[in-house]
Amino acid sequence: MSWHPQYRSSKFRHVYGKAASKEKCYDCVPITRNVHDNHFCAVNPHFIAVVTECAGGGAFLVIPIHQTGKLDPHYPKICGHKGSVLDIKWNPFNDFVIASCSEDATVKIWDIPKHLLTRNITSPKKELLGHVRRVGLIEWHPTANNILFSSGYDYKIMIWNLDTKEAVISNPVKILDAHKDVVLSMSFNTDGSLLATACRDRKIRLIDPRAGTVLQVASYKSHRANKVLFLGNVKKLFSTGTSRWNNRQIALWDQNDLSVPLLEEDLDGSSGLLFPFYDSDTHMLYVVGKGDGNIRYYEISPEKPYLNYLMEYRSHLPQKGVGMMPKRGLEVSACEIFRFYKLIPTKSLIEPISMIVPRRSESYQEDIYPLTTGAQPALTAQEWLNGVNKGPLLVSLRPGSGAVNSLPQFLEPEPLMKTTDLSQHQDQGGRMPLEDMEKPSEIEDSRKQLKVEEKFLKNEKMCLSNGFDIFECPPPKTENELLQMFYRQQEEIRRLRELVNQRDVQIKQLELELRNICMDTDNY
């Protein structure tokens, strides 16, 4: 008999949940009263979106992430749907694009302006018309750009390619017609080559989305699944649901064999749904109860017992839905490894809850922040549709690495010529080699590039202040916030100095080229 230690060694054993103070919550938010089993909230490093009450249709709010406190009762809404909004999801590769689906059987894609919203937005960027009944669920592809999945009450899952110029798209690139009832949950594996679904017929299906074939079906009678989640890097599936006796239950499945679960465990006798969230970087699993204030969290291990219970965050305020901040939006200086945004409709409040690893050191903790999924797609939509699979592009969360922001595409400047390349083009006499001399038209192109760069800097200066919107960045209220603002300003100054140095080098290069051309014409 092998001996197992009583206590497991883990750096996340003492993780604790910390609710934000009152001034860092979002107050007076009219949260929807819809009883649909969804999160009703979507978060990214710039905005928090929440489904709201609206007369005569469906609407949701988009609030700048730093605009905490009481919300203006006349705050502008995104209100282009004719029926209640059932799900909203931010584009993982563009923080200023959001998708929404509704009871009006449409899916709409919205462009969110970088500046503060001043009026209601009613015209979407794109409208997807394919479902004949209400659309209850949408998911973006995890690695391919502009691929969206939608699931409706017509029992169909539709795959949309948004890389088209048409404002209205009526034909999805693929329709998955493998379900006999409403799809309750969708989840992708790490590279997006497999799709797991939980259906109202209580079965879990593993599907190849491009071929449209069902690879495996789990119809284990003692576990009726409501939500399913891919634990991609450990090749397992996690599901939440109910047992035969209607107890809330969790189950863990082997991705390659869905006949019998590896593990199933009854949690309690409450009736609320359980929302699962998985952090593949830390191998931590969070189970959030709808209708109660509990967040249980576990650590996943590849060997038995697979699921190691850590602790439970408890609150007397019940949550209707919950949003999750992507890893690139966390506060690494506070050792924050996860952050929820809890919807509390009884108080019209959105409360951030941070999951924190207690560490004394204030330096960057590399062991709890491995490389994580960035804001750049690994594939184009057409590449994925053609059968290419590729894992997500990973970035570091170390401060100053530049991996946090996902700016809109129209603000990206043309790439600047590197300083090292310029120094290699000059010989000792300060004269350019003959084969590297450019024609006057090429010099004109370089001047245009400088103008584009200056225009970008001007736009960025208008829109950004220390990496945040001027409109959405409130004045610091505490000494800690003041220090953070100071550090951001120092980082901004350093970045601007680098840009100025690059521009000076380009100016010197152009002067040298002009001098070379003048000398060559004199020789002739």
DRENMI-816660 format. One line per field, with one value per residue (C-alpha): residue in one letter; y, z, x. Coordinates in nm, 2 decimals, decimal comma. Layout:
REM residues N
residuo	(a;...)
py	(Y;...)
pz	(Z;...)
px	(X;...)
END
This chain:
REM residues 524
residuo	(m;s;w;h;p;q;y;r;s;s;k;f;r;h;v;y;g;k;a;a;s;k;e;k;c;y;d;c;v;p;i;t;r;n;v;h;d;n;h;f;c;a;v;n;p;h;f;i;a;v;v;t;e;c;a;g;g;g;a;f;l;v;i;p;i;h;q;t;g;k;l;d;p;h;y;p;k;i;c;g;h;k;g;s;v;l;d;i;k;w;n;p;f;n;d;f;v;i;a;s;c;s;e;d;a;t;v;k;i;w;d;i;p;k;h;l;l;t;r;n;i;t;s;p;k;k;e;l;l;g;h;v;r;r;v;g;l;i;e;w;h;p;t;a;n;n;i;l;f;s;s;g;y;d;y;k;i;m;i;w;n;l;d;t;k;e;a;v;i;s;n;p;v;k;i;l;d;a;h;k;d;v;v;l;s;m;s;f;n;t;d;g;s;l;l;a;t;a;c;r;d;r;k;i;r;l;i;d;p;r;a;g;t;v;l;q;v;a;s;y;k;s;h;r;a;n;k;v;l;f;l;g;n;v;k;k;l;f;s;t;g;t;s;r;w;n;n;r;q;i;a;l;w;d;q;n;d;l;s;v;p;l;l;e;e;d;l;d;g;s;s;g;l;l;f;p;f;y;d;s;d;t;h;m;l;y;v;v;g;k;g;d;g;n;i;r;y;y;e;i;s;p;e;k;p;y;l;n;y;l;m;e;y;r;s;h;l;p;q;k;g;v;g;m;m;p;k;r;g;l;e;v;s;a;c;e;i;f;r;f;y;k;l;i;p;t;k;s;l;i;e;p;i;s;m;i;v;p;r;r;s;e;s;y;q;e;d;i;y;p;l;t;t;g;a;q;p;a;l;t;a;q;e;w;l;n;g;v;n;k;g;p;l;l;v;s;l;r;p;g;s;g;a;v;n;s;l;p;q;f;l;e;p;e;p;l;m;k;t;t;d;l;s;q;h;q;d;q;g;g;r;m;p;l;e;d;m;e;k;p;s;e;i;e;d;s;r;k;q;l;k;v;e;e;k;f;l;k;n;e;k;m;c;l;s;n;g;f;d;i;f;e;c;p;p;p;k;t;e;n;e;l;l;q;m;f;y;r;q;q;e;e;i;r;r;l;r;e;l;v;n;q;r;d;v;q;i;k;q;l;e;l;e;l;r;n;i;c;m;d;t;d;n;y)
py	(0,00;0,34;0,61;0,95;1,26;1,41;1,76;1,83;2,08;2,36;2,73;2,79;2,62;2,95;3,15;3,37;3,58;3,95;4,17;4,52;4,82;5,01;5,29;5,03;4,87;4,96;5,09;5,18;4,94;4,82;4,45;4,24;4,03;3,77;3,41;3,27;3,06;3,28;3,50;3,83;4,00;4,02;4,18;4,29;4,52;4,82;4,77;4,58;4,49;4,39;4,30;4,55;4,62;4,80;4,88;4,77;4,54;4,43;4,63;4,61;4,86;4,91;5,08;5,18;4,95;5,24;5,42;5,29;5,43;5,53;5,50;5,78;5,67;5,81;5,64;5,54;5,18;4,95;4,89;4,75;4,42;4,38;4,11;4,05;4,01;3,66;3,65;3,89;3,81;4,04;3,96;3,80;3,98;4,32;4,49;4,73;4,47;4,28;4,02;3,99;3,75;3,79;3,65;3,82;3,53;3,76;3,79;4,14;4,26;4,60;4,85;5,03;5,38;5,43;5,76;5,78;5,69;6,00;5,85;5,52;5,29;5,13;5,04;4,73;4,67;4,34;4,14;3,76;3,62;3,24;3,11;3,08;3,09;3,28;3,26;3,18;3,13;3,27;3,19;3,33;3,09;3,09;3,11;3,21;3,57;3,66;3,31;3,31;3,02;3,08;2,83;2,88;2,73;2,58;2,32;2,43;2,56;2,80;2,89;3,25;3,40;3,77;3,84;3,98;4,33;4,26;4,43;4,16;3,79;3,54;3,23;3,07;2,88;2,57;2,44;2,17;1,98;1,71;1,81;1,70;1,97;2,31;2,35;2,48;2,52;2,53;2,50;2,48;2,29;2,49;2,52;2,53;2,20;2,04;2,16;2,02;2,08;2,02;1,98;1,99;1,61;1,58;1,45;1,58;1,57;1,60;1,75;1,82;2,16;2,18;1,83;1,85;1,50;1,39;1,21;1,10;1,12;1,09;0,97;0,88;0,85;0,95;1,29;1,53;1,80;2,16;2,32;2,17;2,31;2,19;2,16;2,18;2,14;1,83;1,67;1,64;1,77;1,92;1,94;2,07;1,95;1,75;1,40;1,17;1,32;1,67;1,75;1,99;1,78;1,81;1,55;1,51;1,32;1,18;1,35;1,02;0,82;0,97;0,65;0,69;1,00;0,98;1,15;1,27;1,46;1,60;1,95;2,05;2,05;2,40;2,45;2,72;2,65;2,61;2,81;2,66;2,86;2,72;2,89;2,67;2,87;2,78;2,46;2,61;2,55;2,78;2,68;2,97;2,91;3,10;3,22;3,19;3,38;3,09;3,04;2,71;2,66;2,35;2,25;2,01;1,74;1,48;1,19;1,07;1,22;1,47;1,73;1,88;2,11;2,43;2,66;2,84;3,21;3,29;3,60;3,66;3,85;3,61;3,64;3,63;3,61;3,66;3,80;3,70;3,93;3,80;3,73;4,03;4,26;4,14;4,34;4,13;4,37;4,24;3,87;3,86;3,54;3,56;3,82;3,79;4,06;3,95;4,07;4,15;4,25;4,30;4,59;4,69;4,63;4,48;4,37;4,28;3,98;3,92;3,58;3,65;3,44;3,57;3,68;3,93;4,02;4,31;4,20;4,02;3,65;3,46;3,12;3,21;3,40;3,17;3,27;3,32;3,37;3,71;3,94;3,84;3,57;3,27;3,21;3,39;3,28;3,12;2,93;2,77;2,69;2,53;2,29;2,45;2,41;2,63;2,69;3,04;3,30;3,33;3,65;3,74;3,94;4,10;4,48;4,67;4,37;4,55;4,24;4,40;4,62;4,52;4,84;4,87;4,78;5,13;5,28;5,05;5,24;5,12;4,93;5,16;5,08;4,95;5,15;4,85;4,83;5,20;5,17;4,88;5,09;5,36;5,31;5,49;5,80;5,86;5,79;5,53;5,23;5,26;4,95;5,09;5,43;5,50;5,69;6,02;5,84;5,61;5,91;6,05;5,72;5,75;6,10;5,97;5,70;5,98;6,16;5,85;5,80;6,16;6,13;5,81;5,98;6,27;6,03;5,84;6,16;6,25;5,92;5,79;5,91;5,66;5,38;5,46;5,68;6,03;6,01;5,68;5,74;5,90;6,09;5,87;5,84;5,66;5,67;5,33;5,46;5,77;5,55;5,34;5,65;5,77;5,44;5,45;5,80;5,70;5,41;5,64;5,89;5,61;5,49;5,83;5,89;5,57;5,69;6,03;5,86;5,64;5,95;6,13;5,83;5,84;6,21;6,15;5,87;6,09;6,37;6,12;6,00;6,35;6,43;6,12;6,20;6,56;6,43;6,18;6,44;6,67;6,39;6,35)
pz	(0,00;-0,10;0,16;0,08;0,28;0,48;0,34;-0,02;-0,11;-0,32;-0,36;-0,40;-0,08;0,10;-0,18;-0,04;-0,19;-0,12;-0,20;-0,33;-0,10;-0,16;-0,36;-0,60;-0,68;-0,95;-0,78;-0,90;-1,20;-1,32;-1,36;-1,57;-1,41;-1,68;-1,54;-1,83;-1,70;-1,82;-1,68;-1,80;-1,76;-1,97;-1,87;-2,03;-1,92;-2,05;-2,00;-1,80;-1,99;-1,81;-1,94;-1,81;-1,79;-2,09;-2,20;-2,55;-2,63;-2,51;-2,40;-2,21;-2,05;-2,13;-1,84;-1,84;-1,60;-1,38;-1,37;-1,03;-0,79;-0,86;-1,22;-1,38;-1,43;-1,78;-1,87;-2,25;-2,35;-2,64;-2,74;-3,09;-3,01;-3,03;-2,76;-2,43;-2,45;-2,33;-2,37;-2,43;-2,50;-2,57;-2,86;-2,70;-2,96;-2,97;-2,64;-2,83;-3,01;-2,83;-2,95;-2,82;-2,88;-2,81;-2,80;-3,14;-3,30;-3,40;-3,31;-3,33;-3,33;-3,18;-3,21;-2,87;-2,91;-2,72;-2,57;-2,32;-2,44;-2,49;-2,65;-2,70;-2,97;-3,18;-3,50;-3,49;-3,69;-3,81;-3,78;-3,81;-3,93;-3,94;-3,63;-3,65;-3,27;-2,99;-2,95;-2,60;-2,62;-2,80;-2,79;-2,96;-3,10;-2,86;-3,12;-3,46;-3,53;-3,61;-3,57;-3,36;-3,25;-3,17;-3,03;-3,04;-2,93;-3,28;-3,15;-3,39;-3,34;-3,62;-3,70;-3,84;-4,02;-3,95;-4,19;-4,45;-4,55;-4,54;-4,26;-4,26;-4,28;-4,35;-4,42;-4,15;-4,27;-4,09;-3,90;-3,64;-3,62;-3,37;-3,08;-3,01;-2,75;-2,64;-2,59;-2,24;-2,25;-2,50;-2,43;-2,65;-2,59;-2,59;-2,97;-3,05;-3,25;-3,03;-2,89;-2,58;-2,53;-2,25;-2,37;-2,20;-2,28;-2,00;-2,24;-2,29;-2,65;-2,78;-3,14;-3,42;-3,52;-3,87;-3,97;-3,77;-3,63;-3,28;-3,15;-2,81;-2,60;-2,22;-2,11;-1,75;-1,59;-1,24;-1,35;-1,54;-1,67;-1,71;-1,77;-1,92;-1,93;-2,12;-1,89;-2,20;-2,07;-1,86;-2,13;-1,90;-1,90;-1,60;-1,57;-1,31;-1,28;-1,06;-0,92;-0,93;-0,60;-0,73;-0,53;-0,69;-0,83;-1,00;-1,22;-1,39;-1,72;-1,92;-2,26;-2,44;-2,25;-2,16;-2,06;-1,69;-1,50;-1,32;-1,02;-0,91;-0,60;-0,44;-0,31;-0,15;-0,19;-0,33;-0,66;-0,82;-1,12;-1,08;-1,31;-1,36;-1,45;-1,51;-1,50;-1,71;-1,59;-1,22;-1,28;-1,05;-1,09;-0,95;-0,90;-0,86;-0,73;-0,88;-0,62;-0,33;-0,24;-0,25;-0,47;-0,42;-0,56;-0,63;-0,78;-1,07;-1,07;-1,34;-1,10;-0,84;-0,66;-0,96;-0,78;-0,46;-0,26;-0,14;0,02;-0,02;-0,05;0,13;0,12;0,24;-0,08;-0,36;-0,71;-1,02;-1,27;-1,27;-1,51;-1,53;-1,60;-1,85;-1,69;-1,87;-1,67;-1,32;-1,07;-1,05;-0,79;-0,54;-0,63;-0,78;-0,98;-1,07;-1,05;-1,06;-1,11;-0,91;-1,01;-0,70;-0,84;-0,49;-0,43;-0,80;-0,74;-0,92;-0,68;-0,79;-0,60;-0,62;-0,56;-0,40;-0,32;0,01;-0,05;0,14;-0,14;-0,37;-0,66;-0,96;-0,87;-1,18;-1,03;-1,00;-1,33;-1,61;-1,97;-2,04;-2,34;-2,51;-2,70;-3,05;-3,26;-3,36;-3,68;-3,93;-3,97;-4,31;-4,19;-3,91;-4,16;-4,39;-4,11;-3,94;-3,56;-3,35;-2,98;-2,83;-2,85;-2,50;-2,34;-2,00;-1,74;-1,61;-1,58;-1,88;-2,12;-2,31;-2,32;-2,14;-2,39;-2,70;-2,89;-3,18;-3,52;-3,67;-3,41;-3,48;-3,63;-3,91;-3,77;-3,69;-3,83;-3,55;-3,42;-3,46;-3,83;-3,88;-3,72;-3,94;-4,25;-4,16;-4,22;-4,04;-4,26;-4,20;-4,57;-4,67;-4,88;-5,24;-5,25;-4,96;-5,11;-5,17;-5,45;-5,38;-5,40;-5,12;-4,91;-4,97;-4,84;-4,53;-4,47;-4,51;-4,25;-4,01;-4,07;-4,00;-3,68;-3,57;-3,65;-3,44;-3,15;-3,17;-3,17;-2,88;-2,69;-2,74;-2,64;-2,38;-2,05;-1,88;-2,08;-1,99;-2,13;-1,99;-1,95;-1,77;-1,53;-1,21;-0,98;-0,72;-0,39;-0,18;-0,14;-0,31;-0,61;-0,62;-0,63;-0,91;-1,11;-1,05;-1,18;-1,48;-1,56;-1,53;-1,77;-2,01;-2,00;-2,07;-2,37;-2,51;-2,48;-2,68;-2,95;-2,96;-2,99;-3,28;-3,46;-3,41;-3,56;-3,86;-3,91;-3,91;-4,16;-4,39;-4,36;-4,45;-4,75;-4,88;-4,84;-5,02;-5,31;-5,33;-5,34;-5,61;-5,83;-5,78;-5,90;-6,22)
px	(0,00;0,14;0,16;-0,01;0,08;-0,21;-0,13;-0,07;0,20;0,05;0,12;-0,26;-0,37;-0,42;-0,59;-0,87;-1,15;-1,16;-1,46;-1,39;-1,47;-1,79;-1,63;-1,48;-1,82;-2,07;-2,39;-2,74;-2,70;-3,05;-2,96;-3,19;-3,47;-3,46;-3,45;-3,24;-2,94;-2,66;-2,39;-2,55;-2,21;-1,90;-1,57;-1,24;-0,96;-1,14;-1,51;-1,77;-2,09;-2,41;-2,76;-3,01;-3,38;-3,52;-3,88;-3,98;-3,68;-3,35;-3,05;-2,72;-2,48;-2,11;-1,94;-1,57;-1,39;-1,26;-1,59;-1,70;-1,95;-2,31;-2,42;-2,62;-2,98;-2,97;-2,65;-2,65;-2,74;-2,67;-3,03;-3,07;-3,25;-3,63;-3,63;-3,46;-3,08;-2,99;-2,61;-2,32;-1,95;-1,65;-1,43;-1,11;-0,89;-1,05;-1,16;-1,38;-1,61;-1,89;-2,14;-2,50;-2,78;-3,15;-3,50;-3,56;-3,36;-3,06;-2,70;-2,55;-2,19;-2,12;-1,83;-1,79;-1,63;-1,31;-1,43;-1,72;-2,06;-2,27;-2,59;-2,76;-2,61;-2,89;-2,70;-2,48;-2,17;-2,30;-2,62;-2,64;-2,97;-2,99;-3,18;-3,56;-3,61;-3,44;-3,07;-2,96;-2,58;-2,28;-1,91;-1,61;-1,35;-1,05;-0,77;-0,92;-1,00;-1,37;-1,52;-1,84;-2,06;-2,43;-2,68;-3,06;-3,39;-3,41;-3,16;-2,89;-2,54;-2,43;-2,07;-2,02;-1,73;-1,73;-1,44;-1,68;-1,78;-2,15;-2,33;-2,60;-2,49;-2,77;-2,56;-2,34;-2,04;-2,15;-2,46;-2,43;-2,75;-2,66;-2,89;-3,25;-3,31;-3,18;-2,80;-2,74;-2,36;-2,07;-1,69;-1,38;-1,06;-0,73;-0,68;-1,05;-1,05;-1,31;-1,64;-1,81;-2,18;-2,44;-2,79;-3,13;-3,16;-2,89;-2,62;-2,27;-2,15;-1,79;-1,81;-1,57;-1,71;-1,57;-1,67;-2,00;-1,96;-2,03;-1,72;-1,85;-2,17;-2,20;-2,54;-2,46;-2,81;-2,71;-2,57;-2,78;-2,55;-2,64;-2,30;-1,98;-1,63;-1,32;-1,01;-0,80;-0,44;-0,53;-0,75;-1,06;-1,41;-1,59;-1,96;-2,21;-2,57;-2,80;-2,81;-3,11;-3,23;-3,19;-2,88;-2,64;-2,36;-2,02;-1,85;-1,51;-1,47;-1,19;-1,18;-1,12;-1,38;-1,72;-1,89;-1,84;-1,72;-1,38;-1,54;-1,88;-1,96;-2,28;-2,24;-2,57;-2,95;-2,99;-3,17;-2,96;-2,74;-2,36;-2,13;-1,78;-1,47;-1,13;-0,79;-0,55;-0,24;-0,29;-0,50;-0,76;-1,13;-1,40;-1,76;-2,00;-2,35;-2,64;-2,89;-2,63;-2,32;-2,07;-1,77;-1,60;-1,25;-1,05;-0,71;-0,70;-0,43;-0,35;-0,36;-0,61;-0,80;-0,80;-1,01;-0,85;-1,08;-0,91;-1,16;-1,49;-1,57;-1,89;-2,12;-2,47;-2,55;-2,68;-2,54;-2,77;-2,48;-2,11;-1,84;-1,48;-1,18;-0,92;-0,58;-0,42;-0,66;-0,55;-0,35;-0,03;0,12;-0,14;-0,09;-0,44;-0,49;-0,86;-1,13;-1,51;-1,77;-2,08;-2,42;-2,64;-2,99;-3,14;-2,91;-2,86;-2,49;-2,19;-1,92;-1,57;-1,42;-1,05;-0,89;-0,55;-0,24;-0,11;0,25;0,46;0,70;0,59;0,80;0,65;0,57;0,67;0,57;0,20;0,19;0,32;0,28;-0,09;-0,32;-0,27;-0,49;-0,37;-0,53;-0,32;-0,52;-0,73;-1,09;-1,02;-0,72;-0,92;-1,20;-0,95;-0,85;-0,55;-0,52;-0,30;-0,28;-0,32;-0,04;0,11;0,23;0,39;0,20;0,52;0,46;0,60;0,58;0,30;0,07;-0,23;-0,41;-0,59;-0,63;-0,88;-0,73;-0,77;-0,54;-0,24;0,05;0,27;0,57;0,87;1,21;1,43;1,73;1,96;1,88;1,96;2,30;2,39;2,32;2,58;2,95;3,23;3,22;2,86;2,78;2,53;2,65;2,57;2,34;2,13;2,07;1,70;1,54;1,36;1,02;1,13;1,23;0,88;0,74;0,95;0,82;0,47;0,55;0,66;0,34;0,14;0,33;0,28;-0,09;-0,11;0,07;-0,18;-0,47;-0,33;-0,27;-0,63;-0,77;-0,52;-0,38;-0,14;-0,29;-0,65;-0,93;-0,92;-1,30;-1,29;-1,00;-1,12;-0,89;-0,70;-0,88;-0,62;-0,25;-0,22;-0,41;-0,20;0,12;-0,02;-0,11;0,25;0,40;0,18;0,29;0,65;0,59;0,42;0,71;0,96;0,75;0,72;1,10;1,15;0,92;1,10;1,44;1,31;1,18;1,52;1,70;1,46;1,52;1,90;1,86;1,66;1,92;2,20;2,01;1,95;2,32;2,42;2,18;2,31;2,67;2,59;2,43;2,73;2,96;2,76)
END
